Structures are given as structure tokens and as C-alpha cells.
Amino acid sequence: METASRIRVVVPNRVDLAGGTLDIYPLYLLVPGSMTVNAAIQIRSRVEVAPVRGPARLYSEDISLGAQAADTHGFSTAGKLGLIAAALRFFPPVRKVELRFRNEAPLGSGLGASSSLLVAAMLAMDALLGRRRGWEETARAAMEIEAGHLRSLAGRQDHVAALRGGIQGIRFLPGRVEAERIAPGSDAGRKLASHGFVAGTGKAHHSAEVNWRMIRGAIEGNAEILRRFRGIAAAARDAWDAVRNGEAAATGRAVAREWEIRKTLASGVSPSRVEKTFALKEFRKRVTGVKLCGAGGGGVAFGLLRGPEERGKVEALLSGEGFTVYPFHLSGGPRVTRF
């Protein structure tokens, strides 16, 4: 197939408030009441599709790396372009087309950036081919493509956030996913936006390794590990109730409780420099809860201010400690534009 269409897809990345890792099969089947709470943010991934003459092309603007092939099935799935190449094989081959992509998230952010970029590529291909599918189908396919390509455990919370936007309360049940959504413009959405903050640690995280260390004990039936995961699930349920009710302080307390448990699940979840910053008296008196996104080990920190008036002081403190502060804005979801 050839195309004459130009398409741009922009999707959000996410911060996870509580319940991360519980979205990974089979962990949610082992922990009753499993839930993941996250929020789509305006740190985005973008894919653009355009017709070209000659071979098909794939190009990453982030790393200035490209490849050419006879069609979209011809790109190598090895190397830094491999995940997108693997996603393209989910669709019929297309000739004479270029896909350019970039991500606003820093490398190893823990914001689900590779997953959101994968979702953007899949939405772009669906738009190109004139196909429509539900978010549940796309999220599951994206998760399986990612797990197969990376040869590691993978969850679905990142893909759900990228596909739906807003604040998500996600329950993973046998055979189905139940996801409730809070719109960014709602009272609850505005409350979270006014109290939330994000800042990069400068250290990349490695989710596959950390997640496996966390989950292995649960799969093997370690009673203590399962007890801790039940605590994480309870914190996630409390976080969802607090967010839904617009209770920023209670949300922060749930985030803090989840993080305290998560740090005990595997070594290296919270680097010493990060813990030192989180423990500063001036920081603690202005923040109700803070954690590292994703599996931890580095990446981006997310937290809740005691009040919106504390933002300037908290962000200045984080900058002084070597963190990179990013604007915190919620996202309504993906945008697909044909031009």
C-alpha cells in the first residue's frame, strides 16, 4: 500500500500516583483489589507520517537516527528504532511513507515515554489505514508488542493513560480492564493540577530489572512480598478516592505511603541522593507526598504540594539540589491531525 496522507499524532506521557507494577500480568491476579492510579501530563510523544518518494523511512528526531526499507515491514527490530519497527509489523506493509518521531520526556524518565511513543505510532498507522479500534484493544496489543520486543515484563497503565488522557483509576481483572477517568478540567482535575509537581533526577531508571526484582518474590509465593503489594494496592485505592474527591492532602498521604512500601520491595528503588532531598526539612514541610515515577531507581519525581503557594519554593529547592523542574499540566488525551 502507498499513501498520500500526512498525519500527526500527539499523545501524553503519564505520572503514576500509586499502584504501579500492579498492572503487570500476573501480579494483579495475585493481589486482590489491585489498582493503578495515574495522570496523563503534557510531556508528550509525537509521530508524524508523510508520503515520500522512494523507500520507506523511519527517523528519530531525539537521537538523529534514521533507517530506510522497501516498506514498513523492512525496518530492523534491532537497535534504537526497534520498538517502533516492531509496532509497524502489527499492520499491513506500507510503501513510500516516512514516520518521524520524538519524545519530550528525558531518557529513562519513568513517565512511560516508550509506551506512549508506541501508542502514537499505532494511532498514526490506524489513521493512515482508515482503521478504528477501541482503547482496550490498542492498549493490550501495545503491551504485548512491547513485552515481546523487550523480552521483559510489561504493564498496561502507560498505554491506557496515553490513549485516554486525564486521571485514570485502573483495575486489572481476569479478562478485562476497568478504567475510570477524571477530566483535567473537572474540579478534581484542577485540584490535582494545582498541587502536583514533577522534576527529573538526572538519573535514568531501568524499569525491567527493578520490576522483575519486585515481582519475582510475589510469583514465587513470598508471603512478605505479597503483603507489601497488598499495601501498595490499598494505597492506590485510597489515592483514587482522594483524587476523585478533590482532597489534595489525602492524595499526597496515599502517594507517600505507597512510596514507603515500594522502597522495601527491591534494592535501588530510591537512590541515596533522591532520598536525601526528599528528607530535607524545608521540603517535607511544603510537600504532603512524593515518589519516583515508574519502577523507581531514577527518572522523574512526582509529588503533591501542601498548597499551590508552595510551588515556587519547592521548585527552587529541587533545582538547587540538581533536579530539573518541568511544568505540571494535565492532558486531555491523544490528538490525531490529518493535514
N, C-alpha and C positions, 0 to 999 in steps of 0.2 A: 504494500500500500504506500502511496505518496500523499502528501498533504500540502494545501495552500494556506492553512490557518496559522495565525500567530496567537499564542495563548500564554498568559501569565497567571501563575498560581502562587499565592502568598498564604502561608499557614503559620499559626503561633507555635512557639515553644511553651513549656509549662514549668511552674514551680509545684512541687509536691508538699502539701501541708502535713500529711500523716498517712500512714498505711502503705508507703512504697514497699516494694518487694512482695507484698501480699497479692499483687496482680500477676505473679508468675506461677504458671502451672508446674507442679500440682499443689503448691503451698496453700492456695486458698481453699483447697479441698481438705486440708489437714487442720485448718484453723477456723473453727466455727465463728460466724459473724465477721468474716474478713471484709474489709472495706478500704478503698483508697480515695483520698481527697486531694484534688489538685486544682490549679487555676491556670488557664491559658493567659499568656502575657505577650506584650508587644515587643518581644525579641523574637524575630521571625526567620523563617526559611522561605526561599523563593526559587521557583523553577520557571524558566521561560522556554517555550517551544516555538521554533520558527522554521519555515521551509528554506532549504539551501539547494544549491546545485552540487552535483557530485555525491560523494559518500555521506553517510550519516555521521553526525559529530556529537560528542559528549564533552562538556567543558565545565570545570570547576573554577569559578572566579575566586574562591577563597585561597586556593593553592596554585592558581595559574597553571592548571594541568588539563590537557585535553587528549582525546583519542578519536580515531576515525574507524569506520567499519562499513561494510556493504549495506547493512540495515541495523536496526536497533537490537537484533539478537546477536550481532557480531562482536560487541564490546566484551573485553575480557572481564571476568568477575574477580580477577585477582587485583591486588593493589588498591590504591586510594579511591578509585572510581568504581570499585567492585560492587558495593551495595546498590548503587543506582543501576548498574548494569544488570544485576540480579533481578531487580524490580522490573526492568524493561522486558525480561523474558516471561513475565507473567501475562504479557499482552501479545497480540499478533505482531509480527515484524513490520516495521515501517521504514521506508527508504526516503532519502533526500530530506532529512529533518535534522535539526540541531536542538539539543537540550543544554541550556546553560543554567547553572545553579549556584547559589551561595547561601550562607548562613550567617546571621548576625550574632549568634552565640559564640563565645570563645571555645576553643578546642577543649574537650573534656570538661564541659560546664556542668554536667549533671542535670541539664534542662531538657533532656530528651531530644537534642538537636538532630542527631542522625535519624531518629524515628520520624520527626516532623518533616525532615527533608525527603525521606522515603514516601511519606503520605503525600507531600506536594507533587512528587514525580508521578505517583499513581493517579492523583486527581487530574494532573495535566494529561496523562495518557487517556484517561476516561473521556475527558473533554475533547481531545483530539479525535478519538474514535467514535464519538457520539454515544457513549455508554453511560448508564446511570446504575449505581448500586447503593445500598444502604450503608450507613456508617458502621454498623456491626460487621458486615461482610468485609468492608475495606480494612477495618481495624484488625480483624482476625487474619486476613491474608497478609497484611503488612507485618504483623508479629511473626508469622510463620516464615515469611521471606527473610526477615532479619535474623531469626534464630537459626535458620538453615545456613545462611551466608556466614554468620559469625561463629557458627558451631558453638553456641552458648545458650544459656537460659535467657528468655526474653519475656517481658510482660506486655500488657496492652494499654496501660494507663497513658503512656505518651501519645499513642495513636488516637485514643479517644479524645484527649484534650485538643490535639491538632485538628481533628475532624469536627468537633462540636463547639469549641471555644467556651468562654465563660468559666464558671466554677463548677467542678464536677464532683459528685458523690457517687462513686462507682462500686457496685457489688458484683463480684465474680462468682457465679453459681454454676453447678454442673449443667452444661449445655447452653448457658446463656449469660449475658451480661446485662445488669440493670444499672442505668446511669441517670441520675437526676441532675438537672442543670439549673444554675442560678445565673441570670443575665448580668453582665457587667454594669448596666445602667439601673439595676434594681437598688433598693435601699441597702440590702445586704451586700451587693457588689460594690457599691460606693464606699461602704464602711471598710471592707477589706482593702480596697484600693488606697484609702486614706491612711491606713495603718501599716500596710505592708512595705517591705523594702527588700532589695536584692543587691548583693555585692559579690564580686568574684574574688576568690582566694589567691589566684595566680598559680595554683597547683592543679594540674589535670587529675580527674578522678578516673578510676578503671572499674567500671560497674560489674563486668562479667566476673572478675576474680573475687571481688568483695561479695557480690550476691551469692556466688557458689559457696563461699565460706559460711555465709549466713544460713543458706537453705539446706546444706548437706546434713547438718545435725537434725533438722526437722524431718527430712525424708527417712533418716535412719532411726527415727523414733526417740530422739533425745528429749526426755521429759522437761528438762530445764529450758532448752531452746524453744520448745513448743509453748511453754508457759510465757516466755518473753514475747513470742509472736502474738499470743493471745492478748498481752498487754498492749502491744502496738495496735492490734485491731480495735481494742476498747478505746484507745486514744484517738484513733481515726473516727470512730463513731461519735465521740464527744466533740471532735473538731468540726464534723459535719453539722451537728446540732447547733454548735456555737456560731458557725458561719451563717447558717440558714436564718438564725435569729438575730443576726447583726451584732453579736456580742464579741467585740474585738479582744477584750481582755481574756475571756474564756477560751477563745480560739488560740491565743498565744500560750495559755497554760497547757492546752492539749498538744500544741506543737512542741513545747518544752518537754512534756512528759514522754512523748514519742521519741524524741531525740535522746533522752537519758537512757531509755531502754535500748534503742538502736545501737548506741555506742558499746553496749555489752555483748552484742551478737558476734562481733568479729574484730580482730586486731586491725588497727589502721583506719577505722571508720572516721575518726576525728583527729587530724594532725595536731601536734602539740601547739604550734603557733596559732591555730584556729581556736583551740580551747583556751589559750592564754587570753586572746582577745575577748572571747565570749564571757570570760570570768572577770573582766575588768569592772570595778565598782561603778564607774561612770556609765558603762554600757548597760549593766544589769538594772540600774535604777531607771533607765529610759526604755527598756525593752521587756516585753512580757514573755517572749519565747523566740528562739532562733535555732536553726538547724542547717546542715548542709543538704542540698538537693540531691536526689537520686540515691545511690548507694553510699554516698559519702566518700571519704578518702581525699577529698579536694573538691574542685569545682566551684559552684556558686552557693552562697549562703542566702537563706530566706528567713525573714523574721517579722514580728509584729511590734510596732511601737506602742508605748503606753498611751500616747496621744499624738495626733498629727503635728502638734507644735514641737515635738522632739526630733523631727526628721533632720533638720539642719545639723543639730549637734551629733546625732548618731552617725550620719553620713560623713561628717568631718572626722569623727573619731575613727571610723573604719578606714577612711582614706589615709589618715595618719599612721595606721597600723599596716599599710601596704595593700589593702583591699582596693578593688576597682568598683566604684559605685555605679549602678545602672538605674535609669528611671524605671519606676514601677507603675505600669499601666496594664490593666486587664484587656484582653482581646475578645472580640465577639465571635471569632472563628475564621475559617478559611475564606479567601476571596479568589474567585476564578474569573478572569477577564479575557475576552476574545477581542483582538484588535487587528 
